Amino acid sequence: MSMDRMVHAGEQDGLFYSLGYSGHGVQMATHMGKQMADCMNGTPTANPWRELPFRRIPGHFGLPWFLPFAGGYYKFKDLIK
């Protein structure tokens, strides 16, 4: 899930990526797989998200140390429901 809940796709250091589907991964990932393959084949305009900036979460750097705590919180919520 991205901070703005938008798909982010592009290329950095030779690595092509498409992520941040925010719960809409099945249909969007299928579409973006083809779009990113077209980008890799030399058609950069195939990426509809190429101009969308990828904003970082303020204050977050390094490994996501907070994820086990967040997972534990939601497991607890599921348990008490």
The first five atom37 places (N, CA, C, CB, O) and aatype in JSON, in Angstrom:
{
  "aatype": [12, 15, 12, 3, 1, 12, 19, 8, 0, 7, 6, 5, 3, 7, 10, 13, 18, 15, 10, 7, 18, 15, 7, 8, 7, 19, 5, 12, 0, 16, 8, 12, 7, 11, 5, 12, 0, 3, 4, 12, 2, 7, 16, 14, 16, 0, 2, 14, 17, 1, 6, 10, 14, 13, 1, 1, 9, 14, 7, 8, 13, 7, 10, 14, 17, 13, 10, 14, 13, 0, 7, 7, 18, 18, 11, 13, 11, 3, 10, 9, 11],
  "atom_mask": [
    [1, 1, 1, 1, 1],
    [1, 1, 1, 1, 1],
    [1, 1, 1, 1, 1],
    [1, 1, 1, 1, 1],
    [1, 1, 1, 1, 1],
    [1, 1, 1, 1, 1],
    [1, 1, 1, 1, 1],
    [1, 1, 1, 1, 1],
    [1, 1, 1, 1, 1],
    [1, 1, 1, 0, 1],
    [1, 1, 1, 1, 1],
    [1, 1, 1, 1, 1],
    [1, 1, 1, 1, 1],
    [1, 1, 1, 0, 1],
    [1, 1, 1, 1, 1],
    [1, 1, 1, 1, 1],
    [1, 1, 1, 1, 1],
    [1, 1, 1, 1, 1],
    [1, 1, 1, 1, 1],
    [1, 1, 1, 0, 1],
    [1, 1, 1, 1, 1],
    [1, 1, 1, 1, 1],
    [1, 1, 1, 0, 1],
    [1, 1, 1, 1, 1],
    [1, 1, 1, 0, 1],
    [1, 1, 1, 1, 1],
    [1, 1, 1, 1, 1],
    [1, 1, 1, 1, 1],
    [1, 1, 1, 1, 1],
    [1, 1, 1, 1, 1],
    [1, 1, 1, 1, 1],
    [1, 1, 1, 1, 1],
    [1, 1, 1, 0, 1],
    [1, 1, 1, 1, 1],
    [1, 1, 1, 1, 1],
    [1, 1, 1, 1, 1],
    [1, 1, 1, 1, 1],
    [1, 1, 1, 1, 1],
    [1, 1, 1, 1, 1],
    [1, 1, 1, 1, 1],
    [1, 1, 1, 1, 1],
    [1, 1, 1, 0, 1],
    [1, 1, 1, 1, 1],
    [1, 1, 1, 1, 1],
    [1, 1, 1, 1, 1],
    [1, 1, 1, 1, 1],
    [1, 1, 1, 1, 1],
    [1, 1, 1, 1, 1],
    [1, 1, 1, 1, 1],
    [1, 1, 1, 1, 1],
    [1, 1, 1, 1, 1],
    [1, 1, 1, 1, 1],
    [1, 1, 1, 1, 1],
    [1, 1, 1, 1, 1],
    [1, 1, 1, 1, 1],
    [1, 1, 1, 1, 1],
    [1, 1, 1, 1, 1],
    [1, 1, 1, 1, 1],
    [1, 1, 1, 0, 1],
    [1, 1, 1, 1, 1],
    [1, 1, 1, 1, 1],
    [1, 1, 1, 0, 1],
    [1, 1, 1, 1, 1],
    [1, 1, 1, 1, 1],
    [1, 1, 1, 1, 1],
    [1, 1, 1, 1, 1],
    [1, 1, 1, 1, 1],
    [1, 1, 1, 1, 1],
    [1, 1, 1, 1, 1],
    [1, 1, 1, 1, 1],
    [1, 1, 1, 0, 1],
    [1, 1, 1, 0, 1],
    [1, 1, 1, 1, 1],
    [1, 1, 1, 1, 1],
    [1, 1, 1, 1, 1],
    [1, 1, 1, 1, 1],
    [1, 1, 1, 1, 1],
    [1, 1, 1, 1, 1],
    [1, 1, 1, 1, 1],
    [1, 1, 1, 1, 1],
    [1, 1, 1, 1, 1]
  ],
  "atom_positions": [
    [[0.85, -1.16, 0.0], [0.0, 0.0, 0.0], [0.91, 1.23, 0.0], [-0.98, -0.01, 1.23], [1.83, 1.33, 0.81]],
    [[0.64, 2.13, -0.88], [1.44, 3.35, -0.93], [0.76, 4.45, -0.1], [1.63, 3.82, -2.39], [-0.42, 4.35, 0.24]],
    [[1.52, 5.47, 0.22], [1.01, 6.53, 1.07], [-0.18, 7.25, 0.44], [2.1, 7.53, 1.37], [-1.11, 7.64, 1.15]],
    [[-0.17, 7.42, -0.87], [-1.28, 8.11, -1.54], [-2.28, 7.13, -2.16], [-0.74, 9.03, -2.62], [-3.21, 7.54, -2.85]],
    [[-2.09, 5.83, -1.91], [-2.95, 4.76, -2.4], [-3.04, 4.72, -3.93], [-4.34, 4.91, -1.81], [-4.06, 4.32, -4.5]],
    [[-1.97, 5.15, -4.56], [-1.88, 5.1, -6.02], [-0.81, 4.1, -6.42], [-1.57, 6.51, -6.61], [0.12, 3.84, -5.65]],
    [[-0.95, 3.55, -7.61], [0.07, 2.66, -8.14], [1.3, 3.5, -8.49], [-0.46, 1.87, -9.39], [1.18, 4.61, -9.0]],
    [[2.47, 2.96, -8.21], [3.72, 3.62, -8.59], [4.51, 2.62, -9.42], [4.53, 4.1, -7.34], [4.74, 1.49, -9.0]],
    [[4.94, 3.06, -10.59], [5.67, 2.18, -11.49], [6.77, 2.97, -12.17], [4.73, 1.53, -12.53], [6.6, 4.16, -12.47]],
    [[7.87, 2.31, -12.42], [8.97, 2.99, -13.08], [10.2, 2.11, -13.15], [0.0, 0.0, 0.0], [10.11, 0.88, -13.12]],
    [[11.35, 2.77, -13.23], [12.63, 2.08, -13.34], [13.66, 2.84, -12.52], [13.08, 1.94, -14.82], [13.74, 4.07, -12.6]],
    [[14.42, 2.12, -11.75], [15.5, 2.72, -10.98], [16.69, 1.78, -11.0], [15.06, 3.03, -9.52], [16.59, 0.61, -10.63]],
    [[17.83, 2.29, -11.45], [19.08, 1.52, -11.51], [18.91, 0.21, -12.27], [19.59, 1.23, -10.1], [19.47, -0.82, -11.88]],
    [[18.14, 0.23, -13.36], [17.94, -0.96, -14.18], [16.88, -1.92, -13.67], [0.0, 0.0, 0.0], [16.64, -2.96, -14.29]],
    [[16.25, -1.6, -12.55], [15.2, -2.45, -11.99], [13.84, -1.81, -12.27], [15.41, -2.65, -10.46], [13.57, -0.68, -11.86]],
    [[12.99, -2.54, -12.96], [11.64, -2.05, -13.24], [10.72, -2.5, -12.11], [11.13, -2.57, -14.62], [10.82, -3.63, -11.63]],
    [[9.83, -1.62, -11.7], [8.93, -1.93, -10.58], [7.53, -1.42, -10.86], [9.47, -1.34, -9.27], [7.33, -0.47, -11.63]],
    [[6.57, -2.05, -10.23], [5.19, -1.61, -10.22], [4.62, -2.1, -8.9], [4.36, -2.16, -11.47], [4.55, -3.31, -8.66]],
    [[4.22, -1.17, -8.04], [3.79, -1.55, -6.68], [2.8, -0.55, -6.12], [5.01, -1.67, -5.74], [2.51, 0.48, -6.75]],
    [[2.29, -0.84, -4.96], [1.35, 0.05, -4.29], [-0.07, -0.11, -4.78], [0.0, 0.0, 0.0], [-0.78, 0.89, -4.94]],
    [[-0.51, -1.33, -5.04], [-1.84, -1.54, -5.59], [-2.95, -1.27, -4.58], [-1.97, -2.94, -6.11], [-4.11, -1.12, -4.97]],
    [[-2.63, -1.22, -3.3], [-3.55, -0.8, -2.25], [-4.88, -1.55, -2.27], [-3.8, 0.68, -2.35], [-5.95, -0.94, -2.18]],
    [[-4.81, -2.85, -2.39], [-6.02, -3.66, -2.36], [-6.65, -3.92, -3.7], [0.0, 0.0, 0.0], [-7.68, -4.58, -3.77]],
    [[-6.07, -3.41, -4.78], [-6.61, -3.61, -6.12], [-5.61, -4.35, -7.0], [-6.97, -2.26, -6.76], [-5.51, -4.09, -8.2]],
    [[-4.87, -5.28, -6.4], [-3.76, -5.92, -7.08], [-4.12, -6.87, -8.19], [0.0, 0.0, 0.0], [-3.39, -6.95, -9.18]],
    [[-5.21, -7.6, -8.07], [-5.51, -8.63, -9.07], [-5.69, -8.02, -10.45], [-6.77, -9.42, -8.68], [-5.0, -8.39, -11.39]],
    [[-6.6, -7.08, -10.56], [-6.83, -6.51, -11.88], [-5.72, -5.55, -12.31], [-8.17, -5.79, -11.9], [-5.33, -5.56, -13.48]],
    [[-5.23, -4.74, -11.4], [-4.22, -3.75, -11.77], [-2.87, -4.39, -12.06], [-4.07, -2.71, -10.66], [-2.19, -3.98, -13.0]],
    [[-2.47, -5.39, -11.28], [-1.17, -6.04, -11.51], [-1.15, -6.76, -12.86], [-0.86, -7.03, -10.38], [-0.12, -6.77, -13.53]],
    [[-2.25, -7.33, -13.24], [-2.33, -7.99, -14.55], [-2.13, -6.96, -15.66], [-3.69, -8.71, -14.71], [-1.38, -7.19, -16.61]],
    [[-2.8, -5.85, -15.54], [-2.66, -4.78, -16.54], [-1.24, -4.21, -16.54], [-3.68, -3.65, -16.27], [-0.63, -4.04, -17.59]],
    [[-0.72, -3.91, -15.35], [0.6, -3.29, -15.26], [1.73, -4.22, -15.68], [0.84, -2.8, -13.87], [2.79, -3.75, -16.09]],
    [[1.52, -5.52, -15.57], [2.53, -6.46, -16.06], [2.78, -6.26, -17.54], [0.0, 0.0, 0.0], [3.93, -6.22, -17.98]],
    [[1.7, -6.12, -18.3], [1.85, -5.88, -19.75], [2.43, -4.5, -20.0], [0.48, -6.01, -20.46], [3.3, -4.35, -20.86]],
    [[1.97, -3.49, -19.26], [2.47, -2.13, -19.47], [3.96, -2.04, -19.18], [1.7, -1.14, -18.58], [4.7, -1.41, -19.93]],
    [[4.41, -2.66, -18.11], [5.83, -2.6, -17.76], [6.67, -3.43, -18.73], [6.05, -3.1, -16.33], [7.83, -3.08, -18.99]],
    [[6.11, -4.51, -19.27], [6.83, -5.27, -20.31], [7.02, -4.4, -21.54], [6.06, -6.56, -20.68], [8.08, -4.43, -22.17]],
    [[6.01, -3.61, -21.89], [6.14, -2.68, -23.01], [7.21, -1.63, -22.72], [4.8, -2.0, -23.32], [7.97, -1.24, -23.61]],
    [[7.27, -1.16, -21.47], [8.31, -0.19, -21.08], [9.69, -0.8, -21.24], [8.11, 0.26, -19.61], [10.61, -0.15, -21.75]],
    [[9.84, -2.05, -20.82], [11.13, -2.73, -20.95], [11.52, -2.92, -22.4], [11.08, -4.08, -20.24], [12.71, -2.99, -22.72]],
    [[10.53, -3.01, -23.27], [10.79, -3.2, -24.7], [10.97, -1.87, -25.44], [9.66, -3.98, -25.33], [11.01, -1.84, -26.67]],
    [[11.07, -0.76, -24.68], [11.39, 0.51, -25.32], [10.26, 1.48, -25.53], [0.0, 0.0, 0.0], [10.41, 2.44, -26.29]],
    [[9.12, 1.26, -24.89], [7.99, 2.19, -25.01], [7.68, 2.77, -23.63], [6.73, 1.47, -25.6], [6.75, 2.32, -22.96]],
    [[8.46, 3.78, -23.2], [8.26, 4.32, -21.84], [6.89, 4.95, -21.63], [9.31, 5.35, -21.55], [6.42, 5.05, -20.49]],
    [[6.24, 5.37, -22.71], [4.91, 5.98, -22.56], [3.83, 4.95, -22.21], [4.52, 6.71, -23.85], [2.7, 5.33, -21.92]],
    [[4.17, 3.67, -22.24], [3.2, 2.63, -21.88], [2.88, 2.66, -20.39], [3.74, 1.24, -22.28], [1.85, 2.14, -19.96]],
    [[3.77, 3.27, -19.58], [3.55, 3.36, -18.14], [2.68, 4.58, -17.84], [4.9, 3.45, -17.38], [3.17, 5.71, -17.93]],
    [[1.4, 4.38, -17.49], [0.54, 5.52, -17.23], [0.9, 6.28, -15.95], [-0.9, 5.06, -17.15], [0.42, 7.39, -15.74]],
    [[1.73, 5.7, -15.1], [2.08, 6.32, -13.82], [3.48, 6.91, -13.83], [1.98, 5.29, -12.71], [4.0, 7.26, -12.77]],
    [[4.11, 7.05, -14.99], [5.51, 7.45, -15.06], [5.78, 8.83, -14.47], [5.97, 7.43, -16.5], [6.89, 9.07, -14.0]],
    [[4.83, 9.74, -14.46], [5.03, 11.09, -13.95], [4.61, 11.24, -12.49], [4.28, 12.07, -14.79], [4.84, 12.3, -11.9]],
    [[4.01, 10.22, -11.9], [3.52, 10.3, -10.52], [4.7, 10.17, -9.55], [2.46, 9.2, -10.24], [5.38, 9.15, -9.55]],
    [[4.95, 11.2, -8.72], [6.07, 11.11, -7.78], [5.81, 10.07, -6.69], [6.35, 12.48, -7.15], [4.68, 9.91, -6.23]],
    [[6.85, 9.39, -6.29], [6.77, 8.37, -5.25], [7.21, 9.01, -3.93], [7.65, 7.1, -5.6], [8.4, 9.06, -3.63]],
    [[6.25, 9.48, -3.15], [6.56, 10.15, -1.9], [6.91, 9.13, -0.83], [5.38, 11.02, -1.43], [6.24, 8.12, -0.67]],
    [[7.96, 9.41, -0.12], [8.38, 8.54, 0.97], [7.62, 8.89, 2.24], [9.9, 8.64, 1.21], [7.15, 10.01, 2.4]],
    [[7.51, 7.93, 3.14], [6.87, 8.17, 4.42], [7.82, 9.01, 5.26], [6.5, 6.83, 5.14], [8.97, 8.6, 5.46]],
    [[7.39, 10.16, 5.77], [8.29, 11.02, 6.55], [8.84, 10.29, 7.78], [7.55, 12.29, 6.99], [8.11, 9.64, 8.52]],
    [[10.13, 10.41, 7.97], [10.78, 9.82, 9.13], [11.1, 8.34, 9.01], [0.0, 0.0, 0.0], [11.74, 7.77, 9.9]],
    [[10.68, 7.7, 7.93], [10.94, 6.26, 7.78], [12.2, 6.04, 6.94], [9.73, 5.54, 7.13], [12.33, 6.59, 5.85]],
    [[13.1, 5.25, 7.46], [14.29, 4.85, 6.71], [14.73, 3.5, 7.24], [15.44, 5.92, 6.85], [14.38, 3.12, 8.36]],
    [[15.47, 2.77, 6.45], [15.96, 1.46, 6.87], [14.89, 0.39, 6.79], [0.0, 0.0, 0.0], [13.89, 0.52, 6.07]],
    [[15.11, -0.68, 7.53], [14.18, -1.8, 7.54], [12.88, -1.42, 8.26], [14.82, -3.03, 8.21], [12.9, -0.6, 9.17]],
    [[11.75, -2.01, 7.84], [10.47, -1.69, 8.48], [10.33, -2.4, 9.83], [9.31, -2.09, 7.55], [9.63, -3.41, 9.95]],
    [[10.99, -1.86, 10.84], [11.01, -2.45, 12.18], [9.62, -2.49, 12.82], [11.96, -1.69, 13.08], [9.38, -3.28, 13.74]],
    [[8.72, -1.66, 12.35], [7.41, -1.51, 12.96], [6.39, -2.55, 12.48], [6.88, -0.13, 12.68], [5.33, -2.69, 13.09]],
    [[6.7, -3.27, 11.41], [5.72, -4.22, 10.86], [5.34, -5.35, 11.82], [6.25, -4.81, 9.6], [4.16, -5.68, 11.89]],
    [[6.27, -5.95, 12.57], [5.83, -6.99, 13.51], [4.86, -6.45, 14.56], [7.03, -7.6, 14.21], [3.94, -7.16, 14.98]],
    [[5.05, -5.22, 15.0], [4.14, -4.62, 15.97], [2.76, -4.38, 15.36], [4.71, -3.3, 16.51], [1.74, -4.63, 16.0]],
    [[2.74, -3.89, 14.13], [1.47, -3.65, 13.45], [0.75, -4.98, 13.22], [1.7, -2.92, 12.1], [-0.47, -5.07, 13.41]],
    [[1.49, -6.01, 12.8], [0.88, -7.33, 12.6], [0.31, -7.89, 13.88], [0.0, 0.0, 0.0], [-0.78, -8.46, 13.89]],
    [[1.05, -7.73, 14.98], [0.56, -8.19, 16.29], [-0.7, -7.47, 16.71], [0.0, 0.0, 0.0], [-1.61, -8.08, 17.27]],
    [[-0.76, -6.19, 16.46], [-1.94, -5.39, 16.79], [-3.17, -5.92, 16.06], [-1.72, -3.92, 16.45], [-4.23, -6.11, 16.67]],
    [[-3.03, -6.16, 14.75], [-4.18, -6.63, 13.98], [-4.53, -8.08, 14.29], [-3.91, -6.47, 12.49], [-5.7, -8.45, 14.21]],
    [[-3.57, -8.89, 14.64], [-3.88, -10.26, 15.08], [-4.7, -10.22, 16.37], [-2.58, -11.09, 15.3], [-5.66, -10.97, 16.54]],
    [[-4.31, -9.32, 17.28], [-5.05, -9.16, 18.53], [-6.48, -8.68, 18.24], [-4.31, -8.16, 19.47], [-7.43, -9.19, 18.84]],
    [[-6.63, -7.72, 17.35], [-7.97, -7.24, 17.01], [-8.84, -8.36, 16.42], [-7.87, -6.07, 16.01], [-10.02, -8.46, 16.72]],
    [[-8.23, -9.2, 15.59], [-8.97, -10.33, 15.01], [-9.38, -11.32, 16.1], [-8.12, -11.04, 13.94], [-10.47, -11.9, 16.04]],
    [[-8.52, -11.51, 17.08], [-8.78, -12.45, 18.14], [-9.97, -12.02, 19.01], [-7.53, -12.61, 19.0], [-10.77, -12.86, 19.42]],
    [[-10.09, -10.74, 19.29], [-11.14, -10.28, 20.2], [-12.46, -10.01, 19.48], [-10.69, -9.03, 20.91], [-13.47, -9.76, 20.14]],
    [[-12.48, -10.06, 18.17], [-13.75, -9.84, 17.46], [-14.61, -11.06, 17.47], [-13.5, -9.42, 16.03], [-15.71, -11.04, 16.92]]
  ]
}
